[in-house]
Amino acid sequence: MDITVAVDAMGGDHGAHVTVPAALRFLRDNPDVNIVLVGLTDALEAELKARQTQTGPRLRIHAASEVVAMDESPQLAMKNKKDSSMRVAINLVKSGEANACVSAGNTGALMATARFVLKTIPGIDRPAIASLMPTMKGSQTLMLDLGANVDSTPEQITQFAIMGSAMFAAIKQKNAPTVGLLNVGSEDIKGNEVVKAAAEMVRQTRLNFVGNVEGNDIYKGTVDVVACDGFTGNITLKASEGVAQMFNTAMKAEFTRNWFTKLLALAAMPVLKSFKNKLDPRRFNGASFLGLRGIVVKSHGGADEIAFYWALAQAVEEARSSLIQRITDQVQHELRHFDATDAGEKSAAEQSV
């Protein structure tokens, strides 16, 4: 089945200068994918002309007359810019003309617009931002929420766990992926009241729940899915990015300290290159907005061509795995399970009376 991706070509720090070449490279590597570049027609045509490329059956331009700025108010962008490249790209998903949307634009505006246009899956209160993280095992851990919901209830964290499990099972083709709740300790008595209540709720689901996990378990690959509120998740993500940048800076400083360390760097180059490729943050670019009735993938605003390429790959993988249907089925399955459990508890209580 051919997959069509609507690209918000004007979004991000670099706009069409990055999104267009990334889209062209992705088309060359994936013959069963079609791309719709959404944005200012003149700007997109200029980018294609500069690369001696024309539109065709697999590549077309869909005009949009407005662009959402990176620092623009999400509410104002959603209300006042109904013909923005971001809004039009999401509309293509809603209409069925595209299977997924990818944008490097304003995160708040993208989430607000996507939620308004696509709505949430029945049984889901709020969408969550999910992303795959590298682990020591060479595998990946899916973590959510990474910042969409600063305040989350136990019910919502449980929904994040359900959606995360469904996503991991779909894209990694693994039955019953393990799920953990991010906490300050693995013991049941640890954590605030919200996390404790969430743990009790997740235990009542049919998920493969292993209990609480700590921050270092994310990169150990202790579980397949780590669920938490958006406040905790975003701080964890930003702290991880900071450590990676510090490590990279320190390595460069040490290997360029003097002529001897430069020789060592030259000898270690194959190992360093392999290490960099495995942990290149660009390969993990592309955060998914889970809980919507359509696939929306958010690329980092400062993404380069390679990073945006991987965001496109994430969107296509989700579309190929029928992710929305998988999440919908999982949520409905768990809701029926909760209803049956509640009915059983009420019946038992009535009999005891």
C-alpha positions in Angstrom: 0.0 0.0 0.0 1.3 3.4 -1.0 1.7 5.9 1.9 1.1 9.6 1.4 2.7 12.1 3.8 1.6 15.7 4.1 4.7 17.8 5.0 4.4 21.2 6.6 7.2 22.5 4.4 7.4 25.9 6.0 7.7 24.8 9.6 10.9 24.8 11.7 13.9 27.1 12.0 15.0 26.5 8.4 11.6 25.9 6.6 11.7 24.7 3.0 15.5 24.8 2.9 15.5 21.6 5.0 12.0 20.0 4.4 12.2 20.0 0.6 15.6 18.2 0.3 14.7 15.8 3.0 11.5 15.0 1.3 13.3 14.4 -2.1 15.8 12.1 -0.5 13.1 10.2 1.3 11.2 9.8 -2.0 14.3 8.4 -3.7 14.7 5.8 -0.9 11.1 4.8 -0.6 9.3 4.1 -3.9 6.0 3.3 -2.2 5.7 6.7 -0.6 4.1 9.9 -1.9 4.7 13.4 -0.5 2.6 16.5 -0.5 4.6 19.6 0.2 2.3 22.1 1.9 3.3 25.8 1.9 3.9 29.0 0.0 3.9 27.9 -3.7 6.6 30.3 -4.9 9.0 29.3 -2.2 8.5 25.6 -2.7 8.8 25.9 -6.5 12.0 27.8 -6.1 13.4 25.0 -3.8 12.5 22.3 -6.3 13.9 24.4 -9.2 17.2 24.8 -7.4 17.4 21.0 -7.1 16.4 20.5 -10.7 13.3 18.6 -9.6 9.7 18.8 -10.8 6.4 17.8 -9.3 4.9 14.5 -10.5 2.7 11.6 -9.5 4.6 11.0 -6.2 5.4 14.6 -5.4 3.0 17.6 -5.5 2.6 21.0 -4.0 -0.5 22.0 -2.0 -0.8 25.7 -1.6 -1.1 27.4 1.8 -1.0 31.2 2.2 0.2 31.5 5.8 3.0 30.3 8.0 2.9 29.9 11.8 6.0 31.4 13.4 8.0 29.4 15.9 7.3 31.9 18.7 3.6 32.5 17.9 0.8 31.9 20.4 -0.7 28.5 19.8 -4.2 29.8 20.4 -3.8 32.8 18.1 -2.2 30.6 15.4 -5.1 28.2 15.5 -7.7 30.9 15.5 -6.3 33.4 13.0 -4.2 31.3 10.6 -6.7 28.8 9.1 -4.7 28.6 5.9 -1.3 28.1 7.5 0.9 25.3 6.1 0.5 23.5 9.4 -3.3 23.7 9.4 -3.6 22.7 5.8 -1.3 19.7 6.2 -3.3 18.4 9.2 -6.5 19.0 7.2 -5.2 16.6 4.5 -4.9 13.9 7.1 -8.4 14.5 8.3 -9.8 14.4 4.7 -7.9 11.2 4.0 -5.8 12.7 1.3 -2.7 11.9 3.4 -2.0 9.1 5.8 0.2 11.2 8.1 1.5 14.8 8.7 5.0 15.8 9.6 5.9 19.3 10.9 9.0 20.9 12.4 6.9 23.9 13.4 5.7 25.5 16.7 5.0 22.5 19.0 2.2 24.2 20.9 0.5 25.4 17.8 0.9 22.0 16.1 -0.6 20.2 19.1 -3.5 22.6 19.5 -4.4 22.6 15.8 -4.0 18.8 15.5 -6.3 18.3 18.5 -8.9 20.7 17.2 -8.9 19.4 13.7 -8.5 15.6 14.2 -10.1 15.2 17.7 -9.0 12.5 20.1 -9.6 8.8 20.0 -12.7 7.8 22.1 -11.6 7.0 25.6 -8.5 9.3 25.5 -8.7 12.6 27.4 -5.6 14.2 26.1 -3.0 13.5 23.4 0.6 12.7 24.6 4.0 13.2 22.9 5.9 10.0 22.5 9.4 9.3 21.3 11.8 6.4 21.0 15.0 6.6 23.1 18.2 4.6 22.5 19.3 2.0 25.1 22.5 0.3 26.2 21.1 -2.9 24.8 21.1 -1.5 21.3 17.3 -1.5 21.4 14.8 1.4 21.9 12.5 2.5 24.7 9.3 4.4 24.0 8.7 7.2 26.4 5.6 9.4 26.9 4.4 12.0 27.8 7.3 14.3 26.8 5.6 17.6 27.4 2.1 17.8 26.0 0.4 17.7 29.5 2.2 19.4 32.4 -0.5 18.2 34.8 -1.8 14.7 34.4 -4.3 12.7 36.4 -3.8 9.0 37.2 -6.4 8.2 34.6 -4.5 10.1 31.9 -1.1 8.5 32.8 -2.9 5.1 32.5 -4.1 6.1 29.0 -0.5 7.1 28.1 0.6 3.6 29.2 -2.1 2.0 27.1 -1.2 4.1 24.0 2.5 3.5 24.5 2.0 -0.2 24.7 -0.1 -0.2 21.5 2.4 1.9 19.6 5.5 -0.2 20.6 3.6 -3.4 19.7 2.7 -1.9 16.3 6.0 -0.4 15.2 8.3 -3.0 16.8 6.0 -6.0 16.2 6.3 -7.2 19.7 3.5 -8.8 21.6 2.8 -7.6 25.2 5.6 -5.1 25.5 6.7 -4.4 29.0 5.5 -1.1 30.6 6.9 0.8 33.5 5.9 4.1 35.3 8.7 6.6 35.8 9.2 7.2 39.5 11.8 8.1 42.1 12.2 4.5 43.1 11.1 1.0 42.1 9.3 0.3 45.3 5.5 0.6 45.4 5.6 3.0 48.4 7.7 5.5 46.4 6.4 8.5 44.5 3.7 11.1 44.9 0.0 10.3 45.2 -0.7 10.7 41.5 2.0 8.2 40.5 0.8 5.7 43.2 -2.8 6.0 42.0 -1.7 5.6 38.4 0.3 2.4 39.3 -2.9 0.9 40.9 -4.9 1.7 37.8 -2.3 0.3 35.3 -2.2 -2.9 37.4 -5.9 -3.3 36.6 -5.3 -3.2 32.9 -4.1 -6.2 30.8 -0.8 -4.5 30.0 2.4 -6.2 30.7 3.1 -3.9 33.6 6.3 -4.4 35.6 5.9 -1.6 38.1 7.9 1.5 38.8 11.2 2.3 37.0 13.7 5.0 37.6 15.3 7.5 35.2 18.4 5.3 34.6 16.2 2.5 33.5 15.2 4.4 30.4 18.6 4.0 28.8 19.2 0.6 30.4 16.3 -0.7 28.3 14.7 -2.2 31.5 11.2 -1.9 29.9 9.8 -1.3 26.4 7.5 1.6 27.4 8.0 4.3 30.1 4.9 6.3 31.0 4.9 9.5 33.0 3.3 13.0 33.2 4.4 15.6 30.7 6.2 17.7 33.3 8.5 14.9 34.4 8.9 13.6 30.8 10.0 16.9 29.3 12.5 17.6 32.1 14.0 14.1 31.6 14.2 14.6 27.9 15.9 18.0 28.1 18.3 16.8 30.8 19.3 13.8 28.6 19.9 16.1 25.6 22.1 18.3 27.9 24.2 15.4 29.1 24.7 14.2 25.5 25.8 17.7 24.4 28.2 17.9 27.4 29.7 14.5 26.6 30.2 15.5 23.0 31.8 18.8 23.9 34.1 17.1 26.5 35.2 14.4 24.0 36.1 17.0 21.4 38.0 19.1 23.9 40.0 16.1 25.2 40.9 14.7 21.7 42.1 18.2 20.5 44.0 19.1 23.6 47.5 18.5 22.1 49.3 16.7 19.3 49.3 13.4 21.2 45.5 13.3 21.9 45.0 14.3 18.2 46.9 11.2 17.2 44.8 9.1 19.6 41.7 10.6 18.0 42.9 9.6 14.6 43.5 6.0 15.7 40.1 5.9 17.5 38.2 7.4 14.5 36.5 4.2 13.4 35.2 3.5 16.9 34.1 7.1 17.5 32.3 7.2 14.1 30.5 4.0 14.9 29.6 5.3 18.3 28.3 8.6 16.9 26.2 6.8 14.3 24.5 4.6 16.9 23.6 7.5 19.2 23.2 10.3 16.6 20.2 12.3 17.9 19.1 12.9 14.4 18.2 9.2 14.0 15.7 9.6 16.9 14.1 12.8 15.6 10.3 12.5 15.3 8.0 12.7 18.2 4.5 11.2 17.8 1.3 12.9 19.0 -0.5 9.9 20.3 -4.3 9.9 21.0 -5.4 11.8 17.9 -7.6 10.3 15.2 -4.7 10.7 12.7 -0.9 10.5 12.6 1.0 13.7 13.4 4.8 13.6 13.9 6.7 16.5 15.3 10.2 17.1 14.1 12.7 19.1 16.1 12.5 22.7 15.1 16.2 22.9 14.4 16.3 19.7 12.4 18.7 19.4 9.5 18.0 17.4 6.3 19.0 14.1 7.9 17.0 14.6 11.1 13.8 15.6 9.1 14.3 12.5 6.9 14.0 10.3 10.1 10.9 12.2 11.1 9.4 11.2 7.8 10.5 7.7 8.3 8.7 7.6 11.7 5.4 8.9 10.2 5.5 6.3 7.4 6.3 3.5 9.9 3.3 4.5 11.9 1.0 4.6 8.9 2.2 1.2 7.6 1.6 -0.4 11.0 -2.0 1.0 11.2 -1.1 2.7 14.4 -4.3 4.7 14.9 -6.5 1.5 14.6 -4.2 -0.4 16.9 -4.4 2.3 19.6 -8.2 2.6 19.2 -8.6 -1.2 19.5 -6.3 -1.3 22.6 -8.2 1.5 24.3 -11.6 0.0 23.6 -10.3 -3.4 24.8 -9.1 -1.9 28.1 -12.3 0.1 28.6 -14.4 -3.1 28.2 -12.1 -4.7 30.7 -12.6 -1.9 33.2 -16.3 -2.0 32.7 -16.4 -5.8 33.3 -14.2 -5.4 36.4 -16.4 -2.6 37.8 -19.5 -4.7 37.1 -17.9 -7.7 38.9 -17.0 -5.6 41.9 -20.5 -4.2 42.2 -22.0 -7.6 41.9 -19.7 -9.0 44.6 -20.6 -6.0 46.9 -24.3 -6.5 46.4 -24.0 -10.3 47.2 -22.1 -9.5 50.4 -24.9 -7.2 51.5 
